[in-house]
Amino acid sequence: MSVLFHFRANRPGTISEANLNPAVTLAFAVRRNFPWRRVPGYIVAEVVGAVLAALFINAMYGGILNGATEPTASVSPTVAILTEAVLTLGLVSVILGTASGARNVGINGTIAVGAYIGLVSVWAAPVTGASMNPARSLAPMLVGGNLTNYYIYLIGPIIGAMVAVGFEYILKGKATKAGAEAAQGILDEDPKGL
């Protein structure tokens, strides 16, 4: 998941920006809210962070990687891909909608993203694990040594993210300056410096 944080201390500028999902990073770039030259570095960082987290969890709890996101046995790969696509479509729609309106939505955007993930996880976790994030699924599969179903968690989220970008364009038109600033973590929510 990618949630954009912009905290303001006694000086303008970004303190923290947390992109955690390659599908969201790609969506921001396709939407032209994020420079393409930064995409490879962000995706590498997202994957490395996920792998380090999976290694840590495996070292702490062992065997937990057996619970990596996998589709339920009764779900076909096509249904699993479509499920992940629909889940990611919703996630990216919420993120794009709240990031580009961050001046109006503020920190409530992070609540909306978290609420969406919690809500869809209730019904979709038993179906596919409700990943919505290629890095999140890759890491435990990689550490566990089984990439058999990874294509589901790569294809589904990318399709969903691209459809969300299309909907965002239809509903809002071209990318805005505020959307680009929010995607890059440089949005000044208090332009008067208060």
C-alpha positions, 0 to 999 in steps of 0.5 A: 500500500502506498500512503503519502505522509506530509508532516510540517514542523517549523519549516516547509518541506517533506519529512517522510514519504512512504511508498510501499506498493509498486502498483501504486508507484506505477499508477502515480507515474502513469497518471503523470503525478510521479516522475518516471525516472524515480520509478525504478529506484522506488520499486527496488526499494519497495521490494528490498524493504518487503524482502527484509521484512519477510526475512525478519518475520521468518527469523522471529517466528519461523514457518510463518512464510507458509502463510504467504498470500496464496489463492484458495485451492478452490479458486482458479488462477483467472478468478484470483487474478480478477480478484486481485485486480478488483481489490487493487482498482479500489485501493488505487482509486482511494489513494489517487482520490485522496492524494490529489485532494490532499489539501482538502482531505488531509490526514483523513486520506490515510484513514480512508486507505487503511479502512479500505484495506481492512474492509476488503481484507475481510471478504477477500483474504480467504480468497487470495490473501488480499495482497494488492501489492506485488512486493508484499506477495513477492517477498515471502514467496521469495524467502520461502522459495516458492514463486509458483503463484506469484504471477497472480499477484503481479498481473492482478494488481497491475491491471487493477492499478491501470484501470484505476488510472483510467477511471481517474482520468475519466472522472478528473481529467489530466493530472493536477499540480496538487496530485503530483506534489502529493505523489512525490511527498512535497505537497504543502498543505499549509501554503501560508506557512501557518 
